[in-house]
Amino acid sequence: VYLVGDPVQLPATVMSSRAKEAAYDCSLFKRLQSGGYPVRVLDTQYRMNPAISAFPSRQFYNGKLLDGESVVKETMSAWHAQPVFGPLAFFDVAGRESIPANGASIQNKAEANMVLCIYRELVHRYPVLRKTASVAVISPYKAQVKLLRDSFAAALGEEAAKLVDVNTIDGFQGREKDICIFSCV
């Protein structure tokens, strides 16, 4: 019997204190690993450009996550030729977070506007992105996700949800897109 998993993957979101006491916030893989069962680590990734994989390798996998031989070639895209749209880019946005009247989560309107501007510039320069669902926008905050969804719906109309996958980290986990824009708030 083989059990496949990732011991540093985000744990399940558990709200109940009884569920936490029963360790349901810890995966079966992690529990078996902690119990001394033998583990063989898959240490080579083929999904991320090395500019992106360097951070999780260093921060979460003690530098042991390696890149497959073909990953650079397979993860290069036309937009990487633009300095502003390389495999990894950071944008500093002069905005402040706020708490919407109806919730406890946070949002940042200036950052949501910047995300929409980045998307518009990408599809302007690379029209093929308009026809494919290859872009994700991810945020850790539900209020920001709602603001982003509303912003994209206002800008793109009914097609927004088909063209851009806007979700929380938990909601997006395990999937992949050609372009991921992370809204930190």
C-alpha positions, 0 to 999 in steps of 0.5 A: 500500500502506498500513500502519496501526499505532501507533508508541508501542504496546507492543512485542512481548515477545521473550525470545530474544537472537537475536530481539532482534538481528534487531529482532523486538522492534520493529514493522514500522511502527516500523522503516519509520517510523525508515527515513524512510518517510512517515507520516500520523498519525491524531490523533483518538481516539473510544474514551476519555473525555477524562479518561482520554485526557489522560494518554496524549496528554500522556505518549506523543503529545506532546499531539497526541492529540485527542478526537473531538467526540462522545467525551464523550457516547458515553463517559459512563456512569450510574456516572460520576454517582457521585464515586467512580466517575467516568471516572477514579478512583484508590484508595490501598490500604494494602497491600504487595507480596509474592512468592508461593512459586512465582514471581518475579512480585509480588502484593498481597493488599490491593489484590486485595481492594480490586479485588473490593470496587470490582467488588462495589460497582459491580454492587450499584449498577448490576446491569446490569453483572452480566449483561454482560462489560463489566468488565476488571481489568488488572495488569502482574504475572502473580502479581497476575493469578492472585491476582485470577482466584482471588479473582473465582472464589471470589467469583463462582463459575463465572461469574467468567471470563465476567463479568470479564476479568482479564488482564495488560497484554499480554494485554488490549492492543487490546481495550476494556471499559466499565470497566477497573480497573488493579491496580498492585501 
